[in-house]
Amino acid sequence: MLKLSRFLGAAALAALLAACGGGSNTAQLPAADQVTVSGTVTGLGAAAIDGVTYDDSQAVVALDVDPRAEVPATIADLKVGMQVEASVREGRLTKVFVRATVIGPVQSVDLATSTFKVVGQTVKVVTGGDGMTMFEGASGLADLKVDDWVEVHGTIDADRNVVATRVEVKLPAGEIKVRAGGIATDVNDTAKTFKLGDLTVDYTNAAIKPEGAKIENDALVFVYSDQLPTGNTLIAKAVRVATPSLEGRRFIIGGLVTDASADGKTFRVNGIAVDAADAELKGGQNPTFADIRNMALVRVEGTLSATGGTVVLKATRVWIIPASESRRIVLAGQVTDFVSAASFKVRGTPVDADTATFKNGTKDDLKDGAFVLVKGRIDGDVVRADEVIFGVPPKDVPFRLFGVVKDFDPAAKTFTLLGIPMKLADSVRFEGGALADFGNGDLVEVKGAFDGTAFVVTEVRFKSGMPPAIYAEGVISNVTATGFELNGAAFKITSTTQIVNGPLANGQRVEVVAHWVGGEVVADRVEVQMPGASARLMGSITDFVSKADFKVQGVAVDASAATFEGGTEADLANGKLVRVMGALDAGTVKASSVKFLR
């Protein structure tokens, strides 16, 4: 069965939603250079965190199990219900840390209270309503057994327990990797111990991350160990203090309110102190500070500051998320693992669409490779679809598709992929092979755009036997003719490495796609990020003031000197779906053209 690792990006998702009469909840971010977003994954296809969709086409992903050494991953490793911390620049995810709250064996299960214990932590399972806990490897709490190894993602409630957003039963891995997360209490600097729930953590010989961090009462911490607890004591090998300490950094966090003051103007979310006295309230019907109470679900935007040694998020906006919207799930991509309308996957997530309504097709059109948008809610270990929308690749929007080549005509350079007519462009570039290797039955990833008749392919990557891709971003050093260093790792350059905006030089900021080859990291593509580089945005207009002042995907746009297609400057308005082409200038896209897509 075909396994897919990437799907359409935020722009294509926005276009598909618009074409089907829906809206797109793309990222609406402050204009700061970089924003940190912490919350729950609620959508895939274009990654959504707490209901806000971001462009994930260039995202670097890492798993933070052991704080001493992150594990490289890809956007395909994101799953609904995971807790993540992401860096966002100009509307795009640049790096995503996946941070499970608890990993370890189940110690007890209490069906009466809908709770279970893992590594001394009490985990609450939401068994009904829109905020249901997502399960994988088990249909629900009743399926969990003592000694099952689980990975739990969740937010922290007022009792310092974990309210699970995702529970995944893991197969034995042959090695012990225990993780416990929560709010530290009873910190003893002399004995080098603190408590997480019923668990006592001994951090005498543990590495503390980040460097210079201090473990204090009420701090949100994540503990790693390579051994199981002895009694109620866990010997830590590493501790990450998760409370941010980046003075002046824009920050967005989602989760449950704890420690709310009587007037609702100060509270905590996942251990982070929030001052909302001057914040704008959004969400629901005429929200007031009285709506900010313990266990309310919120998304907070603001700036971090240090007051008396305590990190405080000075909120500029607080979204109060109604229960009906709290866990709305959107999946966009190709159907895989199809058994029936009640059993298939989109973006690796199980879906039951047996009672859904269908647009642009019927239930009988569901099959492997079908291109769909699913809207629904979590129900145990599946997303129960309310609506399934069939789509075709939107015109003139570049994105990637995966599948098996069929009906290849070498003379005309045409073929089909996933039932979609394809044509190789004259300038098509191949990776992992050449045109002579291309033929029916090949498993490929193609990049291109739909021209209204066929999908014109500009890149082909052969996937069979290809090792997983490594994505990295940062400033390079020690550049030679055969390689460079990036983020502490050595990258090799070969004769097949594609250099964009080169030549390479020390101090340049780059984006790299690479693979493991014979124990070395070999760069396939290195793109130098240049000021004034071309910019392309697709999405709905927001924050419209004038043609010189509006946003698309949270990025500021100035269309004063732009040409317009499919409309005029008088048609610019909030909600209009547009494609903007231009150049980036000090955080603003100076548009050269604006095309109206509806």
C-alpha positions in Angstrom: 0.0 0.0 0.0 1.3 3.4 -1.0 2.6 5.4 2.0 2.7 9.2 1.7 4.9 11.5 3.6 3.9 15.0 2.5 0.7 16.6 1.3 -0.6 19.9 -0.1 0.6 23.0 1.6 -1.4 25.8 3.2 -1.9 27.7 -0.1 -3.4 24.7 -1.8 -5.6 24.0 1.2 -6.8 27.5 1.2 -7.6 27.3 -2.5 -9.5 24.0 -2.1 -11.5 25.3 0.8 -12.4 28.4 -1.2 -13.3 26.5 -4.3 -15.7 24.4 -2.2 -17.3 27.4 -0.6 -15.6 27.2 2.8 -13.2 29.5 4.6 -9.6 29.1 5.5 -8.3 29.7 8.9 -4.7 30.5 7.9 -2.2 31.9 10.3 -2.8 35.4 11.4 0.3 36.5 13.2 1.9 39.7 14.4 4.5 41.2 12.1 7.4 40.3 14.3 10.3 38.5 12.7 9.6 35.3 14.5 6.9 34.0 16.7 6.9 30.9 19.0 3.6 29.0 19.0 2.9 26.3 21.5 -0.2 24.1 21.4 -2.1 21.1 20.0 -2.0 19.8 16.5 -5.6 20.0 15.2 -5.1 19.8 11.4 -2.9 18.1 8.9 -2.3 18.6 5.2 -1.4 22.1 6.1 -0.4 21.9 9.8 -2.9 23.5 12.2 -2.1 24.3 15.8 -5.1 25.1 18.0 -7.2 25.6 14.9 -4.9 28.1 13.2 -3.4 26.8 9.9 0.2 27.5 8.9 2.3 26.9 5.8 4.4 23.9 6.7 6.1 23.4 3.3 9.6 24.3 4.6 9.2 23.1 8.2 12.0 21.3 10.0 10.6 18.8 12.5 12.3 17.2 15.6 11.2 14.9 18.3 12.1 16.1 21.8 12.2 12.9 23.9 15.6 13.2 25.4 16.3 16.9 25.9 20.0 16.3 25.3 19.6 15.3 21.7 16.6 16.0 19.5 15.6 13.3 17.0 15.2 14.5 13.4 11.8 13.9 11.9 9.6 15.1 9.0 6.2 16.9 8.8 4.8 13.4 8.1 5.5 12.5 11.7 3.0 15.0 13.0 -0.3 13.5 14.3 -3.6 14.9 15.5 -3.5 15.7 19.2 0.3 16.0 19.5 1.7 18.8 21.6 4.2 20.9 19.7 6.2 24.1 20.0 6.8 25.8 16.7 8.8 28.7 15.3 6.9 30.8 12.8 8.5 33.4 10.5 6.4 35.5 8.1 3.5 33.1 8.3 5.6 29.9 7.7 6.5 27.2 10.2 10.3 27.0 10.2 10.8 24.5 13.0 8.5 22.2 15.0 9.4 20.4 18.2 7.1 17.5 19.1 7.0 17.3 22.8 5.2 14.4 24.4 4.1 15.0 28.0 4.5 11.5 29.4 6.1 8.3 28.0 6.2 5.0 29.9 4.2 2.0 31.1 0.7 2.2 32.3 0.6 1.7 36.1 -3.2 1.7 36.7 -6.5 2.4 34.9 -9.6 3.8 36.6 -12.6 3.6 34.3 -14.8 5.3 36.9 -12.8 8.5 36.9 -11.7 8.2 33.3 -8.0 8.4 34.4 -4.9 6.3 34.3 -1.4 6.6 35.7 1.9 6.6 33.8 5.3 7.3 35.6 3.5 8.7 38.6 1.4 11.1 36.5 -2.4 11.1 36.6 -3.7 11.3 33.0 -7.3 12.4 32.4 -9.1 11.1 29.4 -11.9 13.2 27.8 -14.5 10.6 26.7 -17.2 12.8 25.2 -17.9 16.0 23.4 -15.7 17.9 21.0 -12.5 17.7 23.1 -12.3 13.9 23.1 -8.9 12.4 23.6 -7.4 10.9 20.4 -6.2 7.3 20.7 -3.9 5.2 18.5 -3.3 1.6 19.1 -6.4 1.4 21.3 -10.0 2.3 20.8 -10.2 4.1 24.1 -9.5 4.0 27.8 -11.1 0.6 28.3 -8.6 -0.9 25.9 -5.6 0.2 28.0 -3.9 -2.4 30.1 -1.4 -2.2 32.9 2.2 -2.3 31.5 1.1 -1.1 28.1 3.8 1.3 26.9 2.1 4.6 25.9 3.1 8.1 24.7 0.7 10.7 26.0 0.3 14.3 24.8 -1.7 16.7 26.8 -2.1 20.0 28.6 -1.9 20.7 32.3 -5.1 21.3 34.4 -5.6 23.2 37.6 -4.8 20.1 39.6 -1.5 19.7 37.8 -2.7 16.6 36.1 -2.4 15.8 32.4 -5.5 16.2 30.3 -4.7 14.0 27.4 -5.2 15.3 23.8 -3.5 12.1 22.4 -2.7 8.6 23.7 -0.7 6.2 21.5 0.1 2.7 22.5 3.6 1.9 21.4 5.2 -1.4 20.5 8.2 -2.5 22.7 11.3 -0.8 21.3 14.0 -2.9 23.1 15.2 0.1 25.0 13.8 2.2 27.9 13.0 5.8 27.2 10.9 7.3 30.0 9.5 10.8 29.9 7.5 12.7 32.6 6.2 16.2 32.1 4.3 18.6 34.4 4.5 21.3 36.9 7.4 21.0 39.4 6.6 21.2 43.1 8.6 20.7 46.3 11.9 21.7 44.7 14.8 20.9 47.0 18.0 22.5 45.6 20.2 20.8 48.3 18.9 17.3 47.7 18.5 17.9 44.0 14.9 16.6 43.9 11.4 17.8 43.0 8.0 16.2 42.5 5.8 15.7 39.5 2.5 14.4 40.8 3.2 11.3 42.9 6.7 11.0 41.4 9.9 12.2 43.1 12.5 13.2 40.5 16.2 12.9 41.5 18.2 15.2 39.2 21.6 15.0 40.9 23.4 13.8 37.8 21.0 15.1 35.2 21.8 17.5 32.4 19.6 20.6 32.7 18.4 22.2 29.4 18.6 24.8 28.2 22.0 25.7 29.5 21.8 27.9 32.6 18.1 27.1 33.3 17.0 26.7 36.9 14.4 24.3 38.2 11.9 26.2 40.4 8.5 25.5 41.8 5.6 25.9 39.3 8.0 25.6 36.3 6.9 23.4 33.5 9.5 20.7 33.1 10.1 17.5 31.1 12.2 14.7 32.5 14.0 12.0 30.6 15.5 8.7 32.0 16.7 5.5 30.5 15.4 3.5 33.5 12.1 2.9 35.1 11.2 4.5 38.4 12.2 2.6 41.6 9.2 2.9 43.8 8.1 6.5 43.4 11.5 7.8 42.5 12.9 8.5 39.0 16.6 9.0 38.4 16.7 11.7 35.8 19.3 11.8 33.0 18.1 15.1 31.6 15.5 17.8 32.5 14.2 20.4 30.1 12.8 23.6 31.8 10.1 24.5 29.2 9.2 27.9 30.6 10.4 30.3 27.8 13.1 32.8 28.7 13.4 34.8 25.4 13.0 38.4 26.5 10.9 40.4 24.0 10.0 37.3 21.9 6.5 37.1 20.5 4.8 34.0 21.8 1.5 32.2 21.3 0.3 29.4 23.6 -2.8 27.3 23.6 -4.2 25.2 26.5 -6.3 25.1 29.6 -6.4 28.0 32.0 -5.1 27.3 35.5 -4.6 29.6 38.6 -7.1 32.2 37.2 -7.5 35.3 39.3 -11.0 36.4 40.4 -11.1 39.1 37.7 -9.7 36.7 35.0 -6.8 39.1 34.1 -4.0 36.9 35.4 -3.7 33.1 35.0 -1.4 30.3 33.7 -1.4 28.2 30.6 0.8 25.1 30.8 2.7 26.6 33.7 3.4 30.0 31.9 2.2 33.0 33.8 -0.1 35.3 31.7 -0.9 39.0 32.3 -4.0 39.8 30.3 -5.0 43.1 31.9 -4.5 45.0 28.7 -5.4 42.2 26.3 -8.1 42.3 23.5 -10.6 39.4 24.0 -11.7 37.4 21.0 -13.8 34.3 20.3 -17.3 33.3 21.3 -20.1 35.7 21.8 -19.0 39.1 23.3 -16.3 37.5 25.5 -15.5 39.1 28.8 -12.8 38.5 31.4 -15.4 36.5 33.4 -15.0 33.8 30.7 -11.4 33.3 31.6 -11.7 30.7 34.3 -10.0 27.5 35.3 -10.3 24.8 32.6 -11.3 27.3 29.9 -9.6 26.6 26.6 -7.7 29.6 25.4 -5.1 30.7 22.8 -2.9 33.6 24.1 -0.7 35.9 22.0 1.8 38.3 23.5 5.3 39.2 24.4 7.5 37.5 26.9 9.2 39.5 29.7 11.0 38.8 32.9 9.5 40.4 36.1 11.3 39.7 39.3 13.0 36.6 37.8 9.6 35.2 36.7 8.8 34.9 33.0 5.4 36.5 32.2 3.6 36.5 28.9 2.2 40.0 28.5 -0.9 39.2 26.5 -2.1 41.5 23.6 -4.9 39.1 22.6 -6.7 36.2 24.2 -8.9 33.9 22.2 -11.5 32.1 24.3 -12.2 28.9 22.3 -15.8 27.6 22.6 -16.1 23.9 23.3 -17.8 23.5 19.9 -14.6 24.7 18.2 -11.9 23.3 20.6 -11.1 20.2 18.7 -12.5 20.7 15.2 -10.2 18.6 12.9 -9.3 19.4 9.3 -7.3 16.9 7.2 -6.3 17.6 3.7 -4.5 15.2 1.4 -4.8 11.8 -0.3 -6.7 8.8 0.8 -4.6 5.8 1.8 -5.2 2.4 3.4 -8.8 2.4 2.1 -11.0 -0.4 3.3 -14.4 1.3 3.2 -16.0 4.7 3.8 -15.9 3.8 7.4 -12.2 2.9 7.4 -9.5 4.8 5.6 -6.7 7.3 6.3 -5.8 10.8 5.4 -2.4 12.1 6.3 -1.9 8.9 8.3 -5.0 9.6 10.5 -7.9 7.1 10.6 -11.1 8.4 9.3 -14.7 7.2 9.4 -16.8 9.0 6.8 -19.7 6.5 6.7 -22.3 9.1 7.8 -20.5 12.2 6.3 -21.9 14.5 3.7 -20.0 14.6 0.4 -19.2 17.5 -2.0 -17.9 17.2 -5.6 -18.3 13.5 -5.4 -20.0 10.6 -3.6 -19.1 8.0 -1.0 -18.4 5.6 -3.9 -15.6 8.0 -5.1 -13.6 7.3 -2.0 -10.5 5.2 -2.9 -6.7 5.1 -2.4 -5.2 8.3 -4.0 -8.4 10.3 -4.0 -7.7 14.0 -3.2 -9.9 15.1 -0.3 -10.6 17.6 2.5 -12.1 16.1 5.6 -13.8 18.1 8.3 -14.7 16.3 11.5 -14.1 15.6 15.2 -12.2 13.1 17.2 -14.1 10.0 18.3 -11.9 7.5 20.1 -9.2 6.3 17.7 -10.7 7.9 14.5 -11.7 11.3 13.1 -15.5 11.1 12.6 -16.0 13.0 9.4 -18.9 15.5 9.1 -18.0 16.5 5.6 -15.7 15.1 2.8 -14.9 17.4 -0.1 -13.3 16.0 -3.2 -10.9 18.3 -5.0 -8.5 18.6 -7.9 -5.2 20.4 -7.8 -6.0 24.1 -7.8 -4.8 26.0 -10.9 -1.3 27.7 -10.8 -0.6 26.6 -7.3 2.7 24.7 -6.9 2.7 21.7 -4.6 3.8 18.1 -4.4 2.0 14.8 -5.1 3.0 11.2 -4.5 2.0 8.1 -6.4 2.7 5.4 -8.9 3.3 6.3 -12.6 0.7 4.9 -15.0 0.0 5.3 -18.8 3.4 6.8 -19.5 3.9 8.0 -23.1 7.6 8.7 -23.7 7.0 10.6 -26.9 4.4 13.0 -25.5 6.0 12.9 -22.0 2.5 12.4 -20.5 1.3 10.0 -17.8 -1.2 9.8 -15.0 -0.6 9.9 -11.2 -3.5 9.3 -8.8 -5.8 9.5 -11.8 -4.6 13.0 -12.5 -3.2 13.8 -16.0 0.4 14.8 -15.8 2.9 16.2 -18.3 6.7 16.5 -17.9 7.9 20.0 -18.5 10.7 20.5 -21.0 12.9 21.7 -18.1 11.9 18.9 -15.7 14.6 18.0 -13.1 15.1 14.5 -11.8 16.5 13.3 -8.4 17.5 9.8 -7.7 17.4 8.9 -11.4 17.0 10.3 -14.9 14.4 10.5 -17.7 15.6 7.2 -19.0 14.7 5.6 -15.6 11.2 7.0 -15.6 8.3 4.6 -16.4 5.2 2.9 -15.4 5.2 1.4 -11.9 7.7 3.9 -10.5 6.9 5.3 -7.1 7.6 9.1 -7.4 7.2 12.4 -5.8 6.4 15.1 -8.3 6.4 18.9 -7.9 4.5 21.2 -10.3 1.3 23.1 -10.9 -2.0 22.4 -12.6 -2.5 24.5 -15.7 -6.2 23.8 -16.1 -5.7 20.8 -18.3 -2.8 18.8 -16.8 -0.5 18.9 -13.9 2.8 20.2 -15.4 5.7 18.5 -13.6 8.9 20.5 -13.0 10.6 18.1 -10.5 10.6 14.3 -10.2 12.0 12.5 -7.2 12.3 8.7 -7.3 11.1 7.3 -3.9 11.8 3.6 -4.2 14.5 2.6 -1.8 15.3 6.3 -1.0 16.3 7.0 2.6 14.2 9.6 4.5 14.9 13.2 3.7 16.5 15.5 6.3 15.5 19.1 6.4 17.6 21.8 8.1 17.8 25.5 8.3 20.4 27.9 9.8 23.7 29.7 9.3 26.5 27.7 7.6 30.2 27.7 8.6 33.5 26.0 7.6 32.4 26.1 3.9 34.7 24.1 1.6 34.3 22.7 -1.9 33.1 19.5 -0.5 30.9 20.5 2.4 29.9 22.8 5.2 28.7 22.8 8.9 25.1 23.6 9.9 23.7 23.4 13.4 26.7 21.5 14.6 26.4 18.8 11.9 28.6 18.2 8.9 27.0 18.2 5.4 28.7 16.9 2.3 28.4 18.5 -1.1 28.6 16.3 -4.2 28.4 16.9 -8.0 24.7 16.3 -7.8 24.0 18.9 -5.0 21.8 21.7 -6.3 23.0 25.1 -5.1 20.3 27.9 -5.3 21.4 31.6 -5.0 25.0 30.4 -4.6 28.0 30.3 -4.4 28.1 29.2 -0.7 30.0 31.3 1.8 30.4 31.3 5.6 27.7 33.2 7.4 25.0 32.6 4.9 21.5 31.5 6.1 20.4 28.5 4.1 17.7 25.9 3.8 18.9 22.3 3.1 17.4 19.1 2.0 19.7 16.1 2.5 19.9 12.3 3.0 22.0 9.8 4.9 24.4 8.1 2.5 27.0 5.7 3.9 27.0 7.3 7.3 27.3 10.9 5.9 24.7 13.6 5.5 24.8 14.4 1.8 23.0 17.6 0.7 20.6 17.3 -2.2 19.6 20.9 -2.3 21.0 24.0 -0.6 19.1 27.3 -1.0 20.7 30.5 0.2 18.0 32.8 1.7 18.6 36.2 0.2 17.1 39.6 1.3 14.8 40.8 -1.5 14.2 37.2 -2.7 11.0 36.5 -4.6 8.0 35.9 -2.4 4.7 34.1 -3.2 1.6 34.0 -1.0 -1.7 32.3 -1.4 -4.6 32.8 0.9 -7.5 35.0 2.1 -6.9 38.7 2.7 -7.1 39.7 6.3 -6.5 43.0 8.3 -7.3 45.0 5.1 -6.7 48.8 5.5 -5.8 49.8 1.9 -4.0 48.4 -1.1 -0.7 49.3 0.6 -1.7 47.7 3.9 -3.2 44.2 4.2 -2.1 40.7 5.1 -2.1 37.3 3.4 -1.2 34.2 5.5 -0.3 36.7 8.3 2.3 38.4 6.1 2.1 42.1 5.5 1.5 43.1 1.8 2.0 46.4 0.0 0.3 46.2 -3.4 0.7 49.9 -4.3 2.8 49.1 -7.4 1.1 45.8 -8.3 -0.8 44.8 -11.4 -4.1 43.0 -10.9 -5.6 40.0 -12.6 -9.2 38.7 -12.3 -10.2 42.0 -10.6 -9.0 45.5 -9.7 -7.6 47.1 -6.7 -11.1 48.1 -5.8 -11.9 44.4 -5.2 -9.3 44.1 -2.5 -11.2 43.2 0.7 -11.0 40.9 3.7 -11.9 37.3 2.7 -10.9 37.6 -0.9 -8.7 34.7 -2.0 -5.6 35.9 -3.8 -2.2 34.9 -5.1 0.5 37.5 -4.4 3.8 37.7 -6.2 6.5 40.0 -5.2 9.7 40.6 -3.2 10.3 40.5 0.6 11.4 43.9 2.0 11.8 44.3 5.8 9.1 41.8 6.6 6.6 43.2 4.0 5.9 41.6 0.6 6.1 44.4 -2.1 3.7 42.9 -4.5 4.4 43.0 -8.3 1.1 41.2 -9.1 -2.1 40.2 -7.4 -4.4 37.6 -8.9 -7.9 37.1 -7.6 -8.8 33.4 -7.4 -12.5 33.9 -6.7 
